[in-house]
Amino acid sequence: MSPPAPTRIPDDAPEHCPVCGDAYGSVSEHDAGLMVNLRDNERYRRVCFDPVAVDGEPRVRFYHHTHDQAGGDPADRAVAPE
């Protein structure tokens, strides 16, 4: 099994999450396999996923929302894809 791909923190990250519009605690960018498990996570309540292209290459940006930033039911903030 190969080691996980390194995480890249984008220089051009927006001020608010482009998926839900809320503030976020951190953002990371990934170009390979992903695994997400937030069950009983002390720091983050929700992660929004935004597929992007960087220099023509596909990436996925994770916007990590703390418990305070993600107040309310995340299903109420769902945004339909464009």
C-alpha positions in Angstrom: 0.0 0.0 0.0 1.4 3.4 -1.0 1.6 6.3 1.5 -1.2 8.9 1.4 -0.7 11.8 -1.0 0.6 15.0 0.6 -2.0 17.6 1.5 -1.6 21.0 -0.1 -3.0 24.2 1.4 -4.1 26.5 -1.5 -2.8 30.0 -1.6 -6.0 31.3 -3.3 -8.5 29.9 -0.7 -11.6 32.1 -0.5 -12.7 33.9 2.7 -15.8 31.8 3.0 -16.6 28.2 2.0 -17.8 28.2 -1.7 -20.1 25.2 -0.9 -22.1 26.5 2.0 -21.0 30.1 2.4 -20.0 29.7 6.1 -16.7 30.6 7.6 -14.3 27.7 7.9 -11.4 26.7 10.2 -9.1 25.4 7.6 -8.9 24.3 4.0 -6.8 21.5 2.4 -6.4 20.4 -1.2 -6.0 16.8 -2.3 -5.1 15.1 -5.6 -5.4 11.4 -4.6 -7.5 9.0 -2.5 -9.5 10.4 0.4 -11.1 9.1 3.6 -13.4 11.1 5.8 -14.6 10.2 9.3 -15.9 13.0 11.5 -17.7 10.8 14.0 -17.1 12.2 17.5 -14.6 14.8 16.1 -13.6 17.3 18.8 -12.5 20.0 16.4 -14.6 19.8 13.3 -18.3 19.2 12.8 -18.6 19.4 9.1 -16.4 19.2 6.0 -17.6 20.6 2.6 -16.0 19.2 -0.5 -15.3 21.4 -3.6 -13.9 19.8 -6.8 -11.5 22.2 -8.5 -9.0 22.3 -11.3 -5.4 23.5 -10.6 -3.2 24.0 -13.6 -5.6 21.7 -15.5 -5.4 18.9 -12.9 -8.3 17.7 -10.9 -8.3 18.4 -7.1 -10.7 18.3 -4.2 -10.7 21.0 -1.6 -11.9 20.2 1.9 -13.3 23.1 3.9 -13.2 22.1 7.6 -15.9 23.8 9.7 -15.6 23.9 13.5 -18.7 23.1 15.7 -19.3 26.9 16.2 -19.0 27.7 12.5 -21.3 24.8 11.5 -24.2 25.7 13.9 -27.5 24.3 12.9 -28.4 21.3 10.8 -26.0 21.1 7.8 -28.8 19.6 5.7 -30.6 23.0 6.0 -27.6 24.6 4.2 -27.2 22.1 1.3 -26.4 23.8 -2.0 -27.5 22.3 -5.2 -24.7 21.7 -7.8 -24.5 24.2 -10.6 
